Amino acid sequence: MVLNSSSLLAPRVLSISEGSWVHQQVLLIFGQIGETTHKPLDGIVAVNHHQGRFPPTTWPVHDSYFKALVHLEPGWNRVRLDFSSPKVSSGNTSVPVHAAFLNVNYLPLNNVPPLQLAIILASDSPATYDAMPDRMQREGNGLDLAIKKFRMAAYLWQAFTGEQMNRHGFGRRCFRFEETWEPGTLSYQDWGTGRYRTQAKVHIIRSSKTVEEIRNVEYAQQNHDAEKPNELYGIASDAVRDYFHIQPGQSHYVSCMFLDSHWDPKIQLVRGHAALGGANGDLNHGIFGSHALQSYPSSIEEVAPAFTDCTRTDTAFVANDCNESGSNWEAANIGIGAHLHETGHLFGCPHQESGVMSRDYTVFNRTFSCREPYSTRTKSPGQRLVLQHEECKWHRLDALRFRYHPCFSIPIDPVMADNSVQVWTVDNGQGGVIATAKSGVAWVELFPEGEDICHVWQEYGDVEQCPRQVSLNEADLRALLPKEQRDKRLKVVIHSAAGGEHEVEDFSVLANQKLARVRLPDGRWGYRGSKLGFSQMEGSEPQEVLLESAYIQTKLLLAIKVYHGLSLDGLEFIYEDTTTQLFGKRGGKPGGSEFALDTRKGELLIGFELRAGLWIDGLRILTSLGRKSEWYGNAHGGSGHTLIPPRGYAIGGISGSCAQWVDGFAVIITR
């Protein structure tokens, strides 16, 4: 950062270093005026954007600290920050005395899936939202303003998340928005001129449902006696799928707002509102109501005033959501923060012990303010000085999920087609349980019996690279837990560096070698790996084949014949002496498809790639020379998995089950 050397009061930005690269249009910065040893000052910091391409904005300084939002243009941005205060001389010249420059590079990422924003309207919606009469008269409550407020709230989500990812050590990663070129709304100074800018697109989606249907009290999530409290989620899903024409294999991430939410003071209930989020096939979406929308800022200039607006909530007209929205700034916290919570769900985040995915968004304002007004929620004066460690946060486990999420990827990230995790039980002396992932094992979550929220986890590797294989020793994992929980049944969830996960319901059962071991004819032990497929088809029977080439040195595997149609029917292992071994059955394509190994070059079978869900959809053979067979069966069914034994082990056989076709598949490994 370039400071005016003649001024000790030039703003110093503490949250980002000079020349940094970022991937978001609106950047959150935190800084200080003067040194910590100086007398605290109040005043104003003016943000003057690169070459005046965005109108200047002003931000309050409290006790010498400030937080501000900076609008960035793609490429190099030279931003000037000016400090002024009635208590400090500003000189007699027009040139700012207390000024500093911040240089930042903004690189938009247009090659990653965007977060899409959508406002859902009923088929007969008047396209208005709840607002106090004076506010309605002052600014209106129509669709145009709703779009501006929703867009600004989304940019606050992005600014907050980008800063949080950096604090967690993951750089300036963040999700991006689907953008469009249209009259800008991020600065209210653009509203009158109609200046065009690139900004987040807000889709307007008409539902087939009427206002009356959407406001049905049986659909209202906050109605504890509601018959269908999740119905609005399905209504949103249908509307979004129809609007975007989502095809199989296409992933969409959509955060939705029902504009027809309505506070009914007679029954003290918000109709047409539900706070829900998650994945529904290829559609990942979250929903929220518009009942707090009146309190949202509609432009960057309104952010600071919105989070200090102490106007009391009049429940004759608008909701006091969860009795935590007694004033405008608190309503903005709940509305913007709880909607971000549901957006976290659509990105795959579960509930956490703290942070946004708990209910810490009740202090979401602290991210953008250094001083807090009186709180009706706590019935106490707000905090005089709010520094970074006292702000709302994304939990560490949320940041880890984002780090490996496709919406947060950056150009230097490797492409990870396989996100699967496999687990292998071996003797304690050889590691106990070994977890492998082609993309790398990123972290493991521990859930003692009775715990639905993770409090203990173990991270592996570093930010750049995760190990493809880790040993999970039961005693070591239990030692991480509080003493009173170490003897409880333990669920373990293993996460890959490509966003996949493998859940072990009872780790003690998995770690029990007696259940996994199988004796080979030569006396050595083999170990069954984790099974793919559910083995639940009608007529399903267990099958197991120990490969003779694994325990008879003179037995040479020449080829593998795969029987398949639209799924995997069976595998036949063909040896040099013309003998064969069959796993599954000879169904599907007559005669099967044969894949020969180049034994002259010493080529060996080292593993399989599979597509699997309820059964085994497709299979591909992997060899020691790096060759891969074609896909046999359905190459697009189920989810992808790679079965390659851990280091020091080889394939000793196949275990699983078969009905009309193969519905269970596991590799037996041996040393």
C-alpha positions as CSV (number, residue, x, y, z in Angstrom):
1,M,0.0,0.0,0.0
2,V,1.3,3.4,-0.9
3,L,1.0,6.0,1.9
4,N,1.4,9.7,1.9
5,S,4.7,9.9,3.7
6,S,3.9,13.4,5.0
7,S,0.8,12.2,6.9
8,L,0.7,9.9,9.9
9,L,-3.1,9.7,9.5
10,A,-3.2,8.2,6.0
11,P,-5.5,5.1,6.0
12,R,-3.7,1.7,6.3
13,V,-5.4,-1.3,4.9
14,L,-4.7,-4.4,7.1
15,S,-6.8,-7.1,5.5
16,I,-5.2,-7.3,2.0
17,S,-1.6,-6.8,0.8
18,E,-0.5,-4.5,-2.0
19,G,-0.8,-6.0,-5.5
20,S,-3.1,-8.9,-4.4
21,W,-5.2,-10.8,-6.9
22,V,-8.9,-11.2,-6.1
23,H,-11.9,-12.8,-8.0
24,Q,-14.9,-10.7,-6.8
25,Q,-16.3,-7.5,-8.0
26,V,-17.0,-6.0,-4.5
27,L,-14.0,-6.3,-2.1
28,L,-14.3,-6.0,1.7
29,I,-11.4,-4.2,3.4
30,F,-10.5,-3.5,7.0
31,G,-8.0,-0.8,8.0
32,Q,-6.7,1.7,10.6
33,I,-6.0,5.4,10.8
34,G,-2.6,6.1,12.4
35,E,-0.8,3.8,14.8
36,T,-2.3,1.8,17.6
37,T,-0.5,4.0,20.1
38,H,-2.2,7.2,18.8
39,K,-5.3,8.7,20.3
40,P,-8.4,7.0,18.8
41,L,-10.2,9.1,16.2
42,D,-13.6,9.1,14.5
43,G,-14.1,10.4,11.0
44,I,-14.7,9.3,7.4
45,V,-12.8,7.4,4.8
46,A,-13.6,8.2,1.2
47,V,-13.0,5.4,-1.3
48,N,-12.2,6.8,-4.7
49,H,-12.3,4.1,-7.3
50,H,-10.0,3.4,-10.2
51,Q,-10.0,6.3,-12.7
52,G,-13.3,7.4,-11.3
53,R,-15.1,4.6,-13.1
54,F,-17.4,4.0,-10.1
55,P,-18.8,6.8,-7.9
56,P,-16.8,7.5,-4.7
57,T,-18.2,6.2,-1.4
58,T,-17.7,7.1,2.2
59,W,-17.4,4.9,5.3
60,P,-17.4,5.7,9.0
61,V,-14.2,5.5,11.1
62,H,-14.7,4.5,14.7
63,D,-11.8,4.7,17.2
64,S,-9.4,4.8,14.3
65,Y,-10.7,1.7,12.6
66,F,-12.8,1.4,9.4
67,K,-14.4,-1.2,7.1
68,A,-15.3,-0.5,3.6
69,L,-16.5,-2.1,0.3
70,V,-14.5,-1.4,-2.8
71,H,-16.0,-1.8,-6.3
72,L,-13.4,-3.2,-8.7
73,E,-13.1,-3.2,-12.5
74,P,-11.5,-6.2,-14.2
75,G,-7.8,-5.9,-14.3
76,W,-5.6,-3.4,-12.4
77,N,-7.3,-1.2,-9.9
78,R,-5.6,1.8,-8.2
79,V,-7.9,2.9,-5.4
80,R,-7.4,6.1,-3.3
81,L,-8.5,6.2,0.3
82,D,-8.9,9.7,1.9
83,F,-9.3,10.2,5.7
84,S,-11.0,13.3,7.1
85,S,-12.3,14.3,10.5
86,P,-13.6,17.4,12.2
87,K,-10.9,16.9,14.8
88,V,-8.0,16.8,12.3
89,S,-6.8,19.6,10.0
90,S,-7.1,18.9,6.3
91,G,-5.0,21.8,5.2
92,N,-5.9,24.6,2.8
93,T,-5.4,22.7,-0.5
94,S,-7.8,20.7,-2.6
95,V,-5.4,17.8,-2.6
96,P,-6.3,15.3,0.2
97,V,-3.7,15.5,3.0
98,H,-4.4,12.1,4.6
99,A,-4.4,9.8,1.5
100,A,-3.2,6.4,0.6
101,F,-3.3,4.2,-2.5
102,L,-4.2,0.5,-2.7
103,N,-3.4,-1.5,-5.8
104,V,-5.5,-4.6,-6.4
105,N,-5.9,-7.0,-9.4
106,Y,-9.4,-8.2,-10.2
107,L,-9.5,-11.4,-12.3
108,P,-13.1,-12.5,-13.0
109,L,-13.4,-16.3,-13.3
110,N,-15.9,-17.2,-16.0
111,N,-15.0,-20.9,-16.3
112,V,-16.5,-22.1,-13.0
113,P,-20.2,-22.7,-12.2
114,P,-21.9,-19.6,-11.0
115,L,-24.3,-19.0,-8.2
116,Q,-27.5,-17.9,-9.8
117,L,-30.0,-15.6,-8.1
118,A,-33.7,-15.9,-8.6
119,I,-36.8,-14.1,-7.3
120,I,-39.9,-16.4,-7.5
121,L,-43.3,-14.8,-8.1
122,A,-46.7,-16.4,-7.9
123,S,-48.6,-16.7,-11.2
124,D,-50.8,-13.8,-10.1
125,S,-48.3,-11.9,-7.9
126,P,-48.6,-8.1,-7.5
127,A,-44.7,-8.2,-7.4
128,T,-44.5,-6.3,-4.1
129,Y,-43.1,-7.1,-0.7
130,D,-43.9,-6.2,2.9
131,A,-42.7,-2.8,4.0
132,M,-43.5,-0.2,6.7
133,P,-45.9,2.6,5.4
134,D,-43.3,5.4,5.7
135,R,-40.7,3.3,3.9
136,M,-43.1,2.3,1.2
137,Q,-43.8,6.0,0.6
138,R,-40.1,6.9,0.7
139,E,-38.6,4.3,-1.5
140,G,-41.5,2.0,-2.7
141,N,-41.7,-1.8,-2.4
142,G,-41.9,-3.0,-6.0
143,L,-40.0,-5.6,-8.1
144,D,-37.3,-3.2,-9.3
145,L,-36.3,-2.2,-5.8
146,A,-36.5,-5.9,-4.7
147,I,-34.0,-6.8,-7.4
148,K,-31.6,-4.1,-6.2
149,K,-31.8,-5.2,-2.6
150,F,-31.5,-8.9,-3.3
151,R,-28.5,-8.2,-5.6
152,M,-26.8,-6.0,-3.0
153,A,-27.4,-8.7,-0.3
154,A,-25.7,-11.3,-2.6
155,Y,-22.7,-9.1,-3.0
156,L,-22.4,-8.8,0.8
157,W,-22.4,-12.6,0.9
158,Q,-19.6,-12.7,-1.7
159,A,-17.5,-10.0,0.0
160,F,-17.9,-11.7,3.4
161,T,-17.1,-15.2,2.0
162,G,-14.0,-14.0,0.1
163,E,-12.5,-12.4,3.2
164,Q,-13.3,-15.4,5.3
165,M,-11.6,-17.8,2.8
166,N,-8.5,-15.7,3.0
167,R,-8.5,-15.7,6.8
168,H,-8.7,-19.5,6.7
169,G,-5.6,-19.6,4.6
170,F,-7.2,-20.5,1.3
171,G,-6.4,-17.3,-0.6
172,R,-9.0,-15.1,-2.2
173,R,-11.3,-17.9,-3.4
174,C,-15.0,-17.2,-3.7
175,F,-18.0,-18.1,-5.6
176,R,-19.0,-16.0,-8.6
177,F,-22.3,-14.8,-9.9
178,E,-23.9,-15.3,-13.3
179,E,-23.5,-11.8,-14.7
180,T,-25.2,-9.6,-17.3
181,W,-24.6,-6.2,-19.0
182,E,-27.5,-3.9,-17.9
183,P,-28.2,-0.6,-16.1
184,G,-26.1,-0.7,-12.9
185,T,-27.7,-0.7,-9.5
186,L,-24.7,-1.1,-7.1
187,S,-24.4,2.7,-6.8
188,Y,-27.5,4.7,-6.4
189,Q,-25.8,7.4,-8.5
190,D,-26.2,5.1,-11.5
191,W,-30.0,4.8,-11.0
192,G,-30.7,8.2,-12.6
193,T,-28.2,8.0,-15.4
194,G,-28.9,4.4,-16.4
195,R,-25.2,3.7,-16.8
196,Y,-24.6,0.1,-17.9
197,R,-22.4,-2.2,-15.9
198,T,-21.6,-5.8,-15.6
199,Q,-23.4,-7.1,-12.5
200,A,-25.1,-10.2,-11.0
201,K,-28.2,-11.2,-12.9
202,V,-31.3,-11.7,-10.9
203,H,-33.7,-14.0,-12.7
204,I,-37.5,-13.4,-12.3
205,I,-39.3,-16.7,-12.3
206,R,-43.1,-17.1,-12.4
207,S,-44.3,-20.1,-10.6
208,S,-47.5,-22.0,-11.7
209,K,-48.8,-21.5,-8.1
210,T,-51.0,-18.6,-7.1
211,V,-50.4,-16.2,-4.2
212,E,-53.0,-18.0,-2.2
213,E,-51.3,-21.3,-2.7
214,I,-47.8,-20.0,-1.8
215,R,-49.2,-18.3,1.3
216,N,-51.0,-21.4,2.4
217,V,-50.5,-21.7,6.2
218,E,-49.8,-25.4,5.8
219,Y,-46.7,-24.5,3.8
220,A,-45.4,-21.9,6.3
221,Q,-42.3,-23.4,7.9
222,Q,-42.7,-21.3,11.0
223,N,-46.2,-22.8,11.6
224,H,-45.3,-25.7,14.0
225,D,-48.5,-27.5,13.1
226,A,-48.0,-27.2,9.3
227,E,-48.8,-30.3,7.3
228,K,-46.3,-29.6,4.6
229,P,-43.6,-27.3,5.9
230,N,-41.2,-28.3,3.1
231,E,-43.7,-27.8,0.3
232,L,-42.3,-24.4,-0.8
233,Y,-38.9,-26.1,-1.4
234,G,-40.6,-28.4,-3.9
235,I,-42.5,-25.5,-5.5
236,A,-39.2,-23.6,-5.9
237,S,-37.5,-26.7,-7.4
238,D,-40.3,-27.2,-10.0
239,A,-40.3,-23.5,-11.0
240,V,-36.5,-23.3,-11.3
241,R,-36.2,-26.6,-13.2
242,D,-38.9,-25.4,-15.6
243,Y,-37.3,-22.0,-16.0
244,F,-33.7,-23.1,-16.6
245,H,-34.7,-26.3,-18.6
246,I,-32.2,-28.3,-16.5
247,Q,-30.9,-31.4,-18.4
248,P,-29.4,-34.5,-16.8
249,G,-25.8,-34.0,-16.0
250,Q,-26.1,-30.2,-15.7
251,S,-25.4,-28.8,-12.2
252,H,-27.1,-25.5,-11.2
253,Y,-26.6,-23.6,-8.0
254,V,-29.5,-21.2,-7.4
255,S,-30.4,-19.1,-4.4
256,C,-34.1,-18.2,-4.5
257,M,-36.3,-15.6,-2.8
258,F,-40.1,-15.9,-2.6
259,L,-41.3,-12.3,-3.1
260,D,-44.8,-13.1,-2.1
261,S,-43.9,-13.9,1.5
262,H,-46.3,-12.0,3.8
263,W,-46.5,-11.2,7.5
264,D,-50.0,-12.0,8.8
265,P,-50.4,-10.0,12.0
266,K,-53.7,-11.6,12.8
267,I,-52.2,-15.1,13.2
268,Q,-48.6,-13.9,13.9
269,L,-47.1,-15.9,11.1
270,V,-45.0,-15.3,8.0
271,R,-46.8,-16.9,5.1
272,G,-45.0,-18.0,2.0
273,H,-41.7,-18.4,3.7
274,A,-39.4,-21.3,4.4
275,A,-35.7,-21.3,5.1
276,L,-34.4,-24.4,3.4
277,G,-31.4,-25.4,1.2
278,G,-29.7,-28.5,-0.2
279,A,-29.2,-30.6,-3.3
280,N,-32.0,-32.1,-5.3
281,G,-30.3,-34.1,-8.0
282,D,-28.6,-31.7,-10.4
283,L,-30.3,-28.7,-8.8
284,N,-28.6,-27.3,-5.7
285,H,-30.9,-24.5,-4.4
286,G,-31.8,-22.6,-1.3
287,I,-35.0,-20.7,-0.6
288,F,-35.9,-17.8,1.7
289,G,-38.7,-15.3,2.1
290,S,-38.9,-11.5,1.4
291,H,-40.3,-10.6,4.8
292,A,-37.1,-8.7,5.9
293,L,-36.3,-7.3,2.4
294,Q,-37.4,-3.8,3.3
295,S,-34.4,-3.5,5.7
296,Y,-31.8,-4.6,3.1
297,P,-29.4,-2.0,1.6
298,S,-30.1,-1.5,-2.1
299,S,-26.7,0.0,-3.0
300,I,-23.2,0.1,-1.7
301,E,-23.8,3.6,-0.3
302,E,-26.7,2.2,1.8
303,V,-24.7,-0.6,3.5
304,A,-23.3,1.4,6.4
305,P,-26.6,3.2,7.1
306,A,-28.6,-0.1,6.9
307,F,-26.5,-1.8,9.6
308,T,-26.9,1.2,11.9
309,D,-30.7,1.9,11.3
310,C,-32.3,1.6,14.7
311,T,-35.9,2.1,13.4
312,R,-38.1,-0.2,15.5
313,T,-40.0,-3.1,13.8
314,D,-43.7,-2.4,13.8
315,T,-45.3,-5.9,13.8
316,A,-48.6,-4.3,12.6
317,F,-46.9,-4.2,9.2
318,V,-43.7,-6.4,9.1
319,A,-42.4,-9.5,10.8
320,N,-40.0,-9.6,13.8
321,D,-38.5,-12.9,12.6
322,C,-37.7,-15.3,15.5
323,N,-38.1,-12.3,17.8
324,E,-34.6,-11.3,16.8
325,S,-35.5,-8.5,14.3
326,G,-36.7,-5.8,16.7
327,S,-35.0,-3.1,14.6
328,N,-34.1,-2.5,11.0
329,W,-30.4,-3.4,11.3
330,E,-31.2,-6.6,13.2
331,A,-33.8,-7.5,10.6
332,A,-31.2,-7.0,7.9
333,N,-28.9,-9.4,9.9
334,I,-31.5,-12.1,10.1
335,G,-32.7,-11.7,6.5
336,I,-29.4,-11.5,4.7
337,G,-27.6,-13.9,7.2
338,A,-30.2,-16.6,7.3
339,H,-30.5,-16.6,3.5
340,L,-26.7,-17.0,3.3
341,H,-27.1,-19.9,5.7
342,E,-29.5,-21.6,3.2
343,T,-27.0,-20.7,0.4
344,G,-24.4,-22.5,2.5
345,H,-26.7,-25.6,2.4
346,L,-26.9,-25.5,-1.4
347,F,-23.1,-25.5,-1.4
348,G,-23.1,-28.7,0.7
349,C,-22.6,-27.3,4.2
350,P,-24.4,-29.0,7.1
351,H,-25.1,-27.3,10.4
352,Q,-22.0,-26.4,12.4
353,E,-21.2,-25.7,16.1
354,S,-20.6,-22.0,15.3
355,G,-20.6,-19.5,12.4
356,V,-23.1,-18.9,9.6
357,M,-24.2,-22.5,9.6
358,S,-25.2,-22.2,13.3
359,R,-27.0,-18.9,14.0
360,D,-24.1,-16.5,14.3
361,Y,-25.5,-14.4,11.5
362,T,-27.3,-12.5,14.2
363,V,-24.1,-10.4,14.2
364,F,-23.6,-10.3,10.4
365,N,-23.5,-6.5,10.6
366,R,-20.1,-6.7,12.4
367,T,-18.4,-7.8,9.1
368,F,-19.2,-4.4,7.7
369,S,-19.2,-2.1,10.7
370,C,-16.8,-1.1,13.4
371,R,-19.4,0.1,15.8
372,E,-22.7,-1.5,16.7
373,P,-26.0,0.2,17.6
374,Y,-28.4,-0.7,20.5
375,S,-29.6,-4.3,20.1
376,T,-33.3,-5.1,20.9
377,R,-32.3,-8.8,20.7
378,T,-29.8,-8.6,23.6
379,K,-31.5,-5.5,25.2
380,S,-28.0,-3.9,25.5
381,P,-25.9,-1.2,23.9
382,G,-24.0,-2.5,20.9
383,Q,-20.3,-3.1,21.0
384,R,-18.3,0.2,20.8
385,L,-15.5,-1.2,18.7
386,V,-15.9,-4.4,16.6
387,L,-12.6,-5.9,15.3
388,Q,-12.1,-8.8,13.0
389,H,-12.0,-11.6,15.7
390,E,-15.5,-10.5,16.9
391,E,-17.2,-10.8,13.5
392,C,-19.6,-13.4,12.1
393,K,-17.6,-16.3,10.5
394,W,-17.7,-19.3,8.3
395,H,-16.7,-22.3,10.3
396,R,-13.5,-24.0,9.4
397,L,-15.3,-27.0,8.1
398,D,-17.4,-24.8,5.8
399,A,-14.2,-23.2,4.5
400,L,-12.8,-26.7,3.8
401,R,-15.9,-27.6,1.8
402,F,-15.6,-24.4,-0.2
403,R,-11.9,-25.0,-0.8
404,Y,-12.7,-28.1,-2.8
405,H,-16.1,-27.1,-4.3
406,P,-16.3,-26.5,-8.1
407,C,-17.8,-23.0,-7.6
408,F,-14.7,-21.9,-5.7
409,S,-12.1,-23.3,-8.0
410,I,-9.3,-21.1,-9.5
411,P,-7.3,-21.6,-12.7
412,I,-4.3,-23.3,-11.0
413,D,-6.5,-26.1,-9.5
414,P,-6.2,-29.5,-11.1
415,V,-9.3,-31.0,-12.7
416,M,-10.7,-33.7,-10.4
417,A,-13.0,-36.0,-12.3
418,D,-13.1,-38.7,-9.6
419,N,-14.2,-37.4,-6.1
420,S,-14.6,-40.8,-4.5
421,V,-13.0,-42.2,-1.3
422,Q,-12.3,-45.8,-0.6
423,V,-11.4,-47.5,2.7
424,W,-9.5,-50.7,3.3
425,T,-9.2,-52.6,6.5
426,V,-5.7,-54.2,7.2
427,D,-3.8,-55.4,10.2
428,N,-3.0,-52.8,12.9
429,G,0.7,-53.2,12.2
430,Q,0.0,-52.2,8.6
431,G,-2.1,-49.1,9.4
432,G,-5.4,-50.4,10.7
433,V,-7.8,-48.7,8.2
434,I,-6.4,-47.1,5.1
435,A,-8.3,-44.4,3.3
436,T,-7.4,-43.7,-0.4
437,A,-8.7,-41.1,-2.8
438,K,-7.4,-40.3,-6.3
439,S,-7.9,-36.6,-5.6
440,G,-6.4,-36.8,-2.1
441,V,-7.8,-37.2,1.4
442,A,-8.5,-33.7,2.7
443,W,-10.0,-34.2,6.2
444,V,-11.9,-36.6,8.4
445,E,-14.8,-35.7,10.7
446,L,-15.6,-37.7,13.9
447,F,-19.1,-38.1,15.3
448,P,-19.4,-39.9,18.6
449,E,-22.8,-41.5,19.1
450,G,-25.5,-38.9,19.9
451,E,-23.7,-36.1,18.0
452,D,-25.2,-34.8,14.8
453,I,-22.8,-31.8,14.5
454,C,-19.0,-32.2,14.1
455,H,-16.9,-30.9,16.9
456,V,-13.7,-32.8,16.2
457,W,-11.9,-33.3,12.9
458,Q,-8.5,-34.1,11.5
459,E,-7.0,-32.3,8.5
460,Y,-4.4,-33.8,6.1
461,G,-1.9,-32.3,3.8
462,D,-1.8,-28.6,3.1
463,V,-3.7,-26.0,1.1
464,E,-2.0,-27.1,-2.2
465,Q,-1.8,-30.9,-2.0
466,C,-3.5,-33.7,0.0
467,P,-2.1,-37.2,0.4
468,R,-3.8,-39.9,-1.7
469,Q,-3.5,-42.4,1.1
470,V,-3.8,-42.0,4.9
471,S,-3.8,-44.5,7.8
472,L,-6.7,-44.2,10.2
473,N,-5.8,-45.8,13.5
474,E,-8.9,-46.2,15.7
475,A,-7.0,-45.5,19.0
476,D,-5.5,-42.3,17.5
477,L,-8.8,-41.1,16.3
478,R,-10.5,-41.8,19.6
479,A,-7.7,-39.9,21.4
480,L,-8.9,-36.8,19.6
481,L,-12.3,-37.0,21.3
482,P,-13.2,-35.7,24.8
483,K,-12.5,-38.4,27.4
484,E,-16.2,-38.9,28.1
485,Q,-16.9,-39.7,24.5
486,R,-14.0,-42.0,23.6
487,D,-15.8,-45.3,24.3
488,K,-18.9,-44.4,22.3
489,R,-19.9,-45.8,18.9
490,L,-17.9,-43.7,16.4
491,K,-19.1,-42.5,13.0
492,V,-16.3,-41.3,10.7
493,V,-16.8,-39.2,7.5
494,I,-13.8,-39.1,5.2
495,H,-13.7,-36.2,2.7
496,S,-11.7,-36.1,-0.6
497,A,-10.0,-33.1,-2.1
498,A,-12.6,-33.2,-4.9
499,G,-15.7,-32.7,-2.8
500,G,-16.5,-36.4,-2.3
501,E,-17.1,-38.2,1.0
502,H,-17.3,-41.7,2.4
503,E,-19.3,-42.3,5.6
504,V,-18.4,-45.1,8.0
505,E,-21.3,-45.7,10.3
506,D,-19.4,-47.7,12.9
507,F,-15.7,-47.4,12.7
508,S,-15.1,-50.2,15.2
509,V,-16.8,-52.6,12.9
510,L,-14.8,-51.4,9.9
511,A,-11.6,-51.7,11.9
512,N,-12.3,-55.3,12.9
513,Q,-9.8,-57.3,10.9
514,K,-11.8,-60.5,11.5
515,L,-14.7,-59.2,9.5
516,A,-12.6,-58.0,6.6
517,R,-10.0,-60.8,6.4
518,V,-10.1,-63.7,4.0
519,R,-7.5,-66.5,4.0
520,L,-5.8,-67.1,0.7
521,P,-4.9,-70.8,-0.2
522,D,-1.2,-70.1,0.3
523,G,-1.9,-69.0,3.9
524,R,-1.6,-65.3,3.5
525,W,-4.3,-62.9,4.5
526,G,-6.4,-60.8,2.1
527,Y,-8.6,-57.9,3.1
528,R,-12.0,-56.9,1.6
529,G,-12.2,-53.2,0.7
530,S,-15.3,-51.0,1.0
531,K,-18.1,-52.3,-1.1
532,L,-19.9,-50.4,-3.9
533,G,-23.5,-51.1,-4.7
534,F,-26.3,-51.9,-2.2
535,S,-26.6,-55.7,-2.7
536,Q,-30.4,-55.2,-2.4
537,M,-31.7,-56.4,-5.7
538,E,-34.2,-59.2,-5.7
539,G,-32.4,-62.6,-5.8
540,S,-29.1,-61.0,-4.9
541,E,-26.5,-63.5,-3.7
542,P,-23.0,-63.0,-2.3
543,Q,-20.1,-64.0,-4.5
544,E,-16.3,-64.0,-4.0
545,V,-13.4,-65.0,-6.3
546,L,-9.8,-65.3,-5.1
547,L,-7.6,-64.8,-8.2
548,E,-5.3,-67.8,-8.7
549,S,-2.6,-65.5,-10.1
550,A,-2.4,-63.9,-6.7
551,Y,-1.3,-67.0,-4.9
552,I,0.1,-69.3,-7.6
553,Q,3.3,-67.9,-8.9
554,T,3.2,-69.9,-12.1
555,K,-0.4,-68.7,-12.9
556,L,-0.4,-65.9,-15.5
557,L,-3.4,-63.7,-16.1
558,L,-3.7,-63.1,-19.8
559,A,-7.1,-61.3,-20.2
560,I,-10.3,-60.2,-18.6
561,K,-13.6,-60.7,-20.3
562,V,-16.3,-58.3,-19.2
563,Y,-20.0,-59.2,-19.5
564,H,-22.2,-56.2,-19.8
565,G,-25.3,-54.6,-21.2
566,L,-26.6,-51.4,-19.6
567,S,-24.8,-52.4,-16.4
568,L,-22.1,-54.9,-15.3
569,D,-23.1,-58.6,-15.5
570,G,-19.8,-60.3,-14.7
571,L,-16.0,-60.5,-15.0
572,E,-14.2,-63.6,-16.3
573,F,-10.4,-63.9,-15.6
574,I,-8.6,-65.9,-18.3
575,Y,-5.3,-67.5,-17.5
576,E,-2.4,-68.7,-19.7
577,D,-3.3,-72.4,-19.1
578,T,-6.8,-71.7,-20.5
579,T,-8.5,-72.0,-17.1
580,T,-10.9,-69.2,-16.1
581,Q,-12.6,-67.7,-13.0
582,L,-16.0,-66.0,-13.1
583,F,-17.4,-63.3,-10.8
584,G,-21.0,-62.6,-11.5
585,K,-22.7,-64.1,-14.5
586,R,-22.3,-64.3,-18.3
587,G,-25.1,-62.0,-19.3
588,G,-25.6,-58.9,-21.4
589,K,-23.7,-58.7,-24.7
590,P,-23.2,-62.2,-26.2
591,G,-19.7,-63.4,-25.6
592,G,-18.8,-60.4,-23.6
593,S,-15.9,-57.9,-24.3
594,E,-12.3,-59.1,-23.9
595,F,-9.5,-56.9,-22.7
596,A,-6.0,-58.5,-23.1
597,L,-3.0,-57.7,-21.0
598,D,0.4,-57.3,-22.7
599,T,2.2,-59.9,-20.7
600,R,5.3,-59.6,-22.8
601,K,5.8,-56.2,-21.2
602,G,4.8,-57.5,-17.7
603,E,1.5,-55.7,-17.8
604,L,-0.6,-56.4,-14.7
605,L,-4.1,-55.6,-13.4
606,I,-3.9,-52.8,-10.8
607,G,-7.4,-51.6,-10.4
608,F,-10.8,-50.6,-11.7
609,E,-12.8,-47.4,-12.4
610,L,-16.5,-48.0,-11.7
611,R,-19.8,-46.2,-12.0
612,A,-22.0,-47.3,-9.2
613,G,-25.2,-46.4,-7.3
614,L,-27.7,-49.1,-6.2
615,W,-25.8,-51.5,-8.4
616,I,-22.7,-51.5,-10.6
617,D,-23.5,-49.5,-13.7
618,G,-20.2,-49.6,-15.6
619,L,-16.6,-50.6,-15.2
620,R,-13.2,-49.8,-16.7
621,I,-10.0,-51.8,-16.3
622,L,-6.7,-50.1,-15.2
623,T,-3.2,-51.6,-15.8
624,S,0.3,-51.2,-14.5
625,L,1.4,-49.6,-17.9
626,G,-1.1,-46.8,-17.4
627,R,-3.6,-48.2,-19.9
628,K,-7.3,-48.0,-19.5
629,S,-9.9,-50.2,-21.2
630,E,-13.1,-48.7,-22.7
631,W,-16.1,-48.3,-20.5
632,Y,-18.1,-51.5,-20.2
633,G,-21.8,-51.0,-19.3
634,N,-23.2,-47.5,-18.6
635,A,-20.3,-45.0,-18.4
636,H,-22.7,-42.2,-17.1
637,G,-24.7,-44.1,-14.5
638,G,-24.3,-43.7,-10.7
639,S,-21.2,-41.9,-9.4
640,G,-17.6,-42.4,-10.2
641,H,-15.2,-44.5,-8.1
642,T,-11.6,-45.6,-8.5
643,L,-10.5,-48.9,-6.8
644,I,-6.7,-49.1,-6.7
645,P,-5.2,-50.9,-3.7
646,P,-3.1,-48.9,-1.3
647,R,0.7,-48.7,-1.7
648,G,2.3,-52.1,-0.9
649,Y,-0.8,-54.1,-1.8
650,A,-2.1,-55.8,-4.9
651,I,-5.5,-57.2,-6.1
652,G,-6.1,-60.6,-4.6
653,G,-9.7,-61.1,-5.7
654,I,-13.2,-59.7,-6.1
655,S,-16.0,-59.8,-3.5
656,G,-19.6,-58.7,-3.8
657,S,-23.0,-59.9,-4.9
658,C,-25.0,-60.6,-8.1
659,A,-28.7,-60.7,-8.9
660,Q,-29.8,-60.1,-12.5
661,W,-26.6,-58.2,-12.8
662,V,-23.8,-57.3,-10.4
663,D,-25.2,-55.2,-7.4
664,G,-22.2,-55.4,-5.1
665,F,-18.5,-55.0,-5.9
666,A,-15.4,-54.8,-3.7
667,V,-11.7,-55.5,-4.3
668,I,-9.8,-58.0,-2.1
669,I,-6.3,-56.8,-1.5
670,T,-3.2,-58.6,-0.3
671,R,0.5,-57.9,0.3
